[in-house]
Amino acid sequence: MKETREFLAKLGYPTGDAHHHPTSSKRFADGAQVRFEIPSVEGPNALAATLETAKEYGVTIHRVSQGSGIMMHTDSEIREMLELAAADGVEVSLFVGPRTTWDITAASHTPAGKGQALRHEGMDQLIYAVEDIKRGCRLGLRGVLIADEGLLAIVGQMKKAGQLPAELVVKGSVSLGAANPVSIKQMETLGADTYNVPTSLTLARLGAIREAVDMPIDIYVEAPDDFGGAVRFYEIPEIVRVVSPVYVKFGLRNAANVYPSGMHIEQMAIAQCKEKVRRAALGLEILQRYYPDAIISKPGAAGLAVPKLR
């Protein structure tokens, strides 16, 4: 293995997993180590409930992300979400559509085809996805969630060409599936500004990824059942120390899948958001108990994709 490890080192990659759990010296633009994210915040009413519950628990929520996506909301609904978030200095990251799960193909619903589920089939779907992003940006959105390497590459080039806002934060979805330092570095090279790693990575594997990439890493410390259902609250202090800058992300066990959401299941989506914030409060207590010196971003911190309202 010596020859292989030496070759990887010449390329600038780690020569193994970080079993010694080194402390990361990398930080967010504001100097912080950690930010909190609540996923599956499906629409303005769910967002309002999330922000209200965060105030009740005294938890700063830095980012909300969402799976139904831009195309499943009216302009007025998106504007309402952006206004709510901007008032509290919160980043909004909306998924891009259409995706293979909603296409006419059945393959993505089969056990063998789930890996392609959130990608875009064909050039037309890629064009639709770009139009989805353009629409969101016109309304003031500055954070998008992407699960296709092709779209990631296109968006990166469009930002450089000035066809999309330079400050647009592109979040790589956990569904992209890249799971090692080399593949995740490729996502960063393609244009990811932040990347959601698989839910099952050990601290040693996360440390090696941090060595290879500079962008913030997003990690579920409570994963939905369809992503394994792990609850890693007691690991939060070490995750923050080793993986900084990191978005600590609170999914929810025993929760219903609400994609795409709508009025027919809105109350369920709202209740789940409230419970995720309560889970975040539990995680914050553990972080403050075992790593009281951890630096947490303030609302509206530098680098957050807070909406740009016109």
Buried (B, 14 or more C-beta within 10 A) or exposed (E): EEEEEEEBEEEEBBBEBBEEEEEBEBBBEBEBBBBBBBBBBBBBBBBBBBBEBBEEBEBBBBBBBBBBBBBBBEEEBBBBBBBBBBBBBBBBBBBBBBBBBBBEBEEBEEEEEBEBBBBBBEEEBBEBBBEBBBBBBEBBBBBBBBBBBBBBBBBBEBBEEEEBBEEBBBBBBBBBEBBBBBBBBBBBEBBBBBBBBBBEBEBBBBBBBBBBBEBBBBBBBBBBEEBEBBBBBEBBBBBBBBBBBBBBBBBBBEBEEBBBBEEEBBEBBBBBBBBBBBBBBBBBBBBEEBBEEBBBBEBBBEBBBBBBEE
